[in-house]
Amino acid sequence: MALRMESLLPNPTDYSAYRTRFLILIFIPFCAPPILFLALLQIFGYHLYLSSWLAYPLSILIWNTARLKYTEYVEWHEARRMGAEPIPRLVGRWPGNLDIVYTIATQLGARYPHVVLLELLESSGHRTANARMLWGNQIFTLDENVEKYVLATGFDKFKKAVVVKEAFSSFLGEGIFNVDGDLWKTHRATARPFFIRERISDFEIFERHAQTALGLIKASGSTPVDIQELLSRFTLDAGGSFLFGTELNTLSHPLPIPGHSSLGPKGSTSPGSFGSFATSFEAAQQLCTRRSRLGVIWPLLEFFHDKSQKDVKVIKEFLDPLVEGALDVKRGREENGLPLEREEGSFLEYMVAGTDDKRLIEMQLLNILLAARDTTSALLTFTIYNLSRYPHVLSTLRSEILSLCPAGRSPTYDDIKKMKYLRAVLNETLRLYPPVTGNGRAAPTSTSIPLPQSSSSPSPTSLYVPAGAIVFYSSFWIHRRKDLWGPDADIYDPTRWLDERLERVVKNPFIFIPFHAGPRICLGQQFALNQASYFLISLLQQFSSLTLAPAFQPPGSLPPESWKGEVGGASQEKVWPASAITMFVKVRSFFVWGVMRVADFGFMKGGLWMSFGNEESA
């Protein structure tokens, strides 16, 4: 219902208006009825007695019940007109399905990723169901056909939810990941030419930062290393060089000391080890993710103070001189008749060559850095984690690497292209640990999702999606469905990408969407795969053994005992996989709101401590 009132609300990308928007959303259902009731009393000349005040809460109940019933009638009528079936509803025990809201809020981060959503859908007997949380249409799905329609075939019928755009607006502004429509198309068309093969296969940046990272591992000797922390710095430094043309140098600082590190916004770090920009960049991500998970109520917690203001200021203070300097260079060259060439330099220089809009340039840099850094870091973290768990996979991969690119030689684009098993390893990690575990899209107007014809349903059917509904799909569990991937879907097995099982993905590509899908498919996916491949090759050229060091994991980062009974491979995990914007290894954390303890609203990465060694000569 909230999204139907967009015409009454301020521009959702105008972050300064979030208080006004929140007040309007609260006013209509909770304040308008008593005011209307009071006006009617005055019109008909009734005097206010004490008993009259009892009618105020009753007026709210009557108003909202009538509004809800009217909306349900309109939706039912629209579904019939479209020839579609209403999406089955989850039926809770409390009004507004408050018990379901409570279950999701308290269990989503305390358990295996999205397992609470899986259980809700399984209890309904459907792969797609409407949770009807707080009387709003919130649709959860594990159906690849619904996912395909939302992301691809019905792309124009969906957009980012207002509540999500609002939550991230102070950080990402009107950058490519936080807008829709013509503005998104402009951003996409502007950025796409930069990610051509010549740029993403220029490995000098990877080489420089990979060798720095590996040097830190070597310097640690037999001491375990927090590989998640190391990879976060590696991808941030490489992303900074690729995008800004400047050095962030987070790898120049010592790694955390086992047992003596503190927890930063996204990792176990030594105090001050990250530069102010890196720290604020991570803190802003976490704050905005907390906002989006709190949904429409998050402005209540920041009504008198914008909690992102401090970090956004630090980010701006870092970016402003870089962008101003690049614009000055451009103006100087133009004055001398030497315009900038868009094919040269960093992404910053590429953007400056095409526009003088400082705000646009800064937002694009932040949006692309968010994707370039965190997704690749997650992919590498969980790949190395699984290589340590499956020595036979590590051995096979290392043999392929050394046969095609012996130790001492830097890998090339052609080397990586020949390494079929390496790509299979990365694909298997992306399948079981997709960096973005799920996503949601909102339907501004009513629509229907066609479903394929089946033997049990001789004629094609479609599902009715009401206006304002948010459809959330979990790629994490679609990637683990046994009816799609086979009975071994929970098992980490790269060979599934090299044998007849690959045919499943060929025939139905939407069962595997680690880089999103459809028109918004990730522009930088090949850049991420090249960067991850380059690092893994460099790592395994120098080290033959990777061993988990659970004794050094921070308290709360190991899976709880209750996971032994979980489905989907949770019982086999050695660390705690979790998700904010992207996946990471976490420690247990809670945000206490009122009398309710809400899991995973305070995000902390727990680190992934590992030992590296050479069991044989490289």
N, C-alpha and C positions, 0 to 999 in steps of 0.2 A: 504494500500500500504506500510506503514512503516514496517509492520511485514514481508513483503516479502524481505526486505533488511537486515534481521538479519545476514546473512552471511557476510555482509560488516561492521557490527557494533561490538563494543567490547562486551565482556561478560556482559549480563544485570545485573548480580549480582555483577559486579565490579563497585561499586558506584563511585570510583574515576574517572571513564571514562565517567561520564554522560555529561560532557562538549563536549568531542569528539563526542559522539553519537548525541548530539543535533546539532552540527555543520554539521555533515554528513547529517542529515535529512533535514537541511536547505539548504545545498549546492546543493544537487541533483536537487531539483525543481526550485531553485531561482538563483543559481550561475552558474551551468553547462551550461544552454542554452546560456547566453551572451558570455561565454568563447568559446564555440563551434562556435558561430556566428563570433566572432572576429577572430578565427583561420581560418575559411572559407574565410573571407575577405582577410586575409593575403595570403592564398594559391592561390587565384584567382587574386591577385595583385590589389585589390581595395584600393583606398585611403579613409581614414576616413574624412568625412565632417560632418558638424554639423547635417545634416539631417540623417546621419547614426546612430547617437545616439538614434534617435527615434525608430530605429529598435530593440534596446536592450529590452525594455519592451515588444515589440511585439514578440520577440523571446521567451521570457518566456511564454507569453500567448499561442503561437503556440505549443511550446514544451509540456506544461502541458495539453493542450487540446488534442493533439495527444496521449499523454500517457494515459490520462483518457479514451478516446474513444477506444484505443487498449485494455486497461484493461477491459472495459465493454464488448467488443467483446469476449475476452477470457473467461470471466465469463459467458456470454450467451452461448457460445459453450460448456463449461463444464457442465452447468446446463442441457442442452439438452442431452449430453452424459450420464449423471447420471439419466436421466428421472425425474428430479426434477423441481419444479416450483420456479422461482425467488421470493424472499421475497418482498412483496409490499413495495414501497418506499414512504417516506414522502416527499412531494414536497413543498419547501419553496418559498418565494418570491424573495430571494436574492441568488446570486451565492454561491455555497458551502453550501447552507442552513444556511447561517450566521444568518438569523433571528431566526431559530430554536436554534442554538447555543446560541444566545443572550437570548432567552426566557428561556432556561434551566438554563443558568448561573445566571440570575437575579431572577428567581422564585423558583428554586429548594429548597433553604433553607428558603425562605420567606413565603412559603405556607405549607400546610399539606404534610407530607412525600410522595414524589413521585407523588403527584396529577398532576403535570405538565406532567409527563410521561403518566399517565392515560389519560389525555385530548388529548395528541398528538395521542395516539393509537386510542382513540374513534373517533377522527376527521378523521382518515384514514379508519375507518370501519373494522379494523383488530386487532387481539390480538397480532400479531407479525408484526413488520414493521422495515424497514431499514431507519434510520434517515439520512444517507449519510452526516454526518457533516464534513465540510471541505474536501469533496470528499472522505472521508474514510468510510468504512462500519461499522456502529455502529447500532447493532440490539437490539431493545427493545422488550420484550415479557411479556405477562401476561398469557401465555398458559402453563398449567402444563405439557402438553406432550412435548413441546420444552424443558422446564426446566428438565424434567425427562431424556431426551436424553443427554442433556449437562452434567448433574451431575452423571448419572448412566449408562444407556445403551450405550451411546456413549462417555463414560468418557475418553477413550484413545485418542479421536480425538480433545480434547480441553486441554488447559493449561492456567496458569495465564498470563494475558497480560503483555508484556514487560514493558509498561509504569507504571503499578502498581508495578511490581517487582522492578523496578528502584526507584520509589518513596519511597518505604519502605525499600530499601536495607541498607541504613545507620543505620536504627534502628533495623530491624529484621534480617538483614544479610541473611545467608543461613539456617535459621531456618525452621521449618516444615510448617509454613504458607506462606512462601515466595519462595518456590521451587516446582519443579515438577519432574516427571520421577523417575529414580532410587534413586536419593538422597532423594526425598520425601518418597519413599517406605521404605528406610532405617530408616529415622526418625520415620516414623509411626510404623514400626516393633519394633523399640527400645523403644518407649514410651508406646505402648499399654499394655504390661504386668504390668506396674505400676498401671494402673487404674482398678484393680481387685476389687471385692466386699469387700474383707477384708480391703482394704485401704479406699475406698470411704464410707464405713459404720463405720469407726472409727471416732466417733463424738466428741472426746475429744477436738479437735481444734475448732470445731463449738461451743461447750459449752462455752469454755473459752472466745472466742471473742464475742459471742452473749450476754453473761451476762455483759461484759464490755460495749457493745453498749446500752443494756437496762438500765444499770446503769446511763448512760448519759441522757437517756430520763427521768428516774425517778428524777434525780437531777435537771432537767429543771422545774419541777413542772408544773405550768399552762402556762409557756412560750412556745410558738410554737418552734418546732425543724425542722431544715432543714434535712428531712429524706433522701433525695438523697445524701447529704454530709455524713451523718452518715453511710449509706449503702456502699458508696464508700470506706470509711475507713474500715468498717467491712470486706468487701470482700478482700480488699488489705491486711489487717493484717492476715486474715485466709489463703489467698493465699501465703503470705510470709512464714507462719509457715509450710504449707503443702509442698511447693516447696523448700524453702531455709533452713528450719530447724532453722530459726532465727526470731527474733521479729522486725517488722517494727514500731510497737507502735504508729501508727497514731491516734488510739483511745485514747491515753493517753493525748492528747491535748484537750483543751476546744472546744466545738462546736461554730460555728459562732453565734454572738449576733444579734438578729433581728434588722435590720436597721443600723447595724454598721459593716457589713462584706464587704470584698472586693472580687472581682472576680479573681480567679486564672485560670490556663489554662483549667480546667475542672470543675469548681465549685465555689460557693461563700464561700470563706474561709477567716479565719483570717490570717493576714500576718505571714508567717513562721510556720503555723500550721502543714503543711506537711513537712516531712523530705526532704532533697535535692534529694534523689533518687526518692521518690514518685512524687515530683513536676516535675522533669526532665522526668520521665517515662510518665507522662500525657502530658507534653508539646511536647515530641517527637511524640506521637501518633497523636496529633492535627496537627503538622507540616506535617507529612507524609500524612495525610488525605487531607490536603489542596493541597499538591502536586498532589495526584492522581486525584483530581477533576479539577485541572488546565490542566491535560493531558500532551500532549507532550511539551507544552510551559513552564512548571514549571522550567526547567533549566535556562531559560532566567532570571528569578527572583533571581536565586542563582548562577549566572555565576561566580561572583568574590568572593562569600562567601558562604560556606556551613552552612546554618542556623541551622542545627541539631548538628553541631560539639560540641557546648558547652554542650548540654543535653546528648549527647552520651558519652562524656567524664565523666560526673557525674555518669551516669549509670555504666560505666566501672569501675570507681573508687570504686563503691559500691560492684560490683560483683567480681572483681579481688581477694580481700582478702578472700572472702567466698570460691571461687573455689580453690584458692591456699591452703587454710587451709584444705579443704576436700581432695585435692590431697596429701598433706603432711601426713594426717592421713592414707590414703591408702598406701602410700609408707612405713610408719612406721610399719603398720600391716603386709605388705608383707615381710618386712625384718625379722619379728618375726614369719613368717610362719602362719599368721592369715589373710588370704585374706578377703576383704569385702564381705558380703552377700548382693546380690541385693534386697532381700526381706525385708531388714531392712532399717529404717530411712526415710529421706525426699527424694524428687525427685532429689535434688542435690547429695545426697549420692548414690542414685540409678544410676544416670548417671556416677558418678565418678567410681563406681564399674565396669562399662563396657567400659570406655575409658579414655585416658589421654589427649585427645584433648580439651584444655582449651577453645578455641574459640567455638567449637561445643557445649560444655556444657553450656556456657554463652548464646548462641543464643537459645538453647532449653529452658532454664529457662525463658528468656524474652518472647518467643513465647507462652509458656504455661501459663505464668502469665497473659498475655494480654487476653487470652481466659477465664481463671479462674476468673479473677477479674471483667472485664467490663460487660460481658454477664450476670453474676449472679446479679451484682448490678442493671443492667437495669431491669431484671426480677422482682426482689424484689421491686424496686421503683414503677414500673407500677402496680404491684399487690396491694401494699398498697394504691396507688392512687385510684384504682378502688374499693377496699374495703371501702374506705371513701365515694365514690360516690354511692355505692349500699349497704345500711345498711342491707337489707335482706340477701345478700350474706355473709356479715360479721357475722351476727347472726347465720346463718346456719353453716358456717365454724367453728365458735367458739364453737358451741354446739358439733360438731363432735370431735373437738380437746379435749375438756374437758371430753367427755365421754370415750375416748380411752386413754388419757394421762392427768390425772388431774393436776391442778396447784401444783407446788412443786416437780414434778417428771420430770426428763430429758427424752426427747423422745428417743426411740430406732429405729433401722432399721425396726423392725417388726411393731412398732407403725405407722411409716410413710407408710409402705406398706398397712396397713389396711385402711388408710384415703383416701377413694375414692373421696370424695368431695374436699379435699385439692388438689389432683392431677388434678381434673377437673378445679379448680380455676387457677392453674398454667398453664394448657393447654390453657385455655381461654385467659389468659394474653399473652401467647406466640403466640396465633393466631392473636390477634388484635394489639399487640405491640411486634413483634418478635425483639429480641435484635439486630440482623443483618437484616436490612430491605430489602436488596437485594444484589446481587453479580453478577460478570461477569466473563466469560471465553472466551479465544481467540482460534480461529481455525488456527493452523499453516499451514494447507493445506486445500484445498477445500473439503467440505463434504456435505452430505445431511441428513436432519432430517426427519425420517419417521413419518407420522401422522396416527392416527387410522382411520379405515374405518368408514364411517357414512352413514346415509340414503341419505344425499344430495350429497355424493361423493361415488358412488358404488365401485370404485376401490381405493385402498390405494394411497395416494399422499405423496410427500415429499417436503421439503423446501430446496433450495440450499443455502449453506453458503459459501461465497467466502473465499479464503485464506486470513488470516490477520484480518478477521472480529471479532469484539468483541460482544458476545451475553450477554446482561444484562437482568436478570429477577428480578422482584420486588415481593418478597415473601409477602411484606406488603399488596399488592393489590390482589395477588392470594388468600391470606387468607381471603379476604373480598369480593370475587366474589359471587354475589347472586345466580348465576346459579349453583355454586358448594356448597354453604353453606345454601341456602334458603333465603327467603325474609328478615329474621331477622339477616342477616350476619353482620350488623353494630352494633348490640346490644351485650353488654357484658352479656353473659348468660352461666354460667358454666354447667348448667344442660344439655346442648347440648352434653356433653361428657358422660352423664349417661343414655340417652334415645335412641330412635330409630334413631335420627339424627347422632349418632356416626357411623352408617353404611356407611355414605358418605365417611368418612376417611378410614374405613376398606376396602372399595372397591377401593378407589383411594388415597393411602397414600401420593402421591406427591402433594396433595393440602395442606399439612401441613408439612412444613420443617423448623421449628424454629432452629434446630441444623444442618442445611445443610442436605445433603443426598448423597447416593452413597458411593463410596470408601473413600471420604473425610469427611464422617459424623463425627461430633464432638466426640473425644475420651472421653471428660470430661462431657458429658451431664448428666450422672447419678450423678456424683459428684456435678454438679451445682444444679440439682433438689433436692438432699439430703440437700445441704447447704441452699437453699431457703426454703425448707420444715422445716428444723430445726429452722431457725430463725423465721418463721411465727408462728410455734407452741409455741415457747418461748415467742414471743410477745403477742399472744392472750391468753396465760395462765395468763398474768399479766394485760392486758388492754382490756377493752370491747368496747371502742369507739375510732374511728379515725376520725378526723375532719380536712378538709382542712382549711388553714388560708390564704386566698387570699390577705388579707391586708398586709401581710409580703412578698409577692412575689416581687422580684426586678422588676423595670420598664422594660417592654418589654418581660416579661416572660409569660404574659397572652395572650391568643389567640386574634388576631386582629379582628375588627368588620367584616372584609371581609370574615372571616371563617364561618359566619352564613349562607352563601349561598353555602358552599362547600359540597361535597358528602363524603360518607364513614365514617360518624360519626364526622367529624370535627366540625360541628355546636354545638355538645354536649360537647366538650372538655372544661375543666376548667383550664388547663395549656397548654403549647406549646410543644407537642412531636416533637422531631427532631432527626436527625441521623448524626453522623460522622462515626466512625467505628461501633459504637453501638448506640442504642437509648438513649436519655436522655431528661430531661426537660431543655429547653434552654431560653436564652434571645436573643432578636433581635440583630444581629450584621452584619456588612458589611465590605467587603474588597474593596477598591476603586482602580481600575486599569485603568489608562488612564482616559477616560471620562465615563467609564462604572462602575456602582455600582453593585458589584457581591455579591449576598446574601449568607450568611452562609459559607464564606471562612474564617471568623474569628469566631471560635467556642467558645461559652461561655455557661456553664450550669447555669441555673438561680436558681437552688435549688427548693425543693418541701417542702414548709413550712406546718407543720401539728401540731395539738394538740392531745394529747393522754390522755385518762381518763378512769375511772372505774365507769360505771353507776350502777354496781351491784358488789357484793362481788365476787372475783375470787374463 
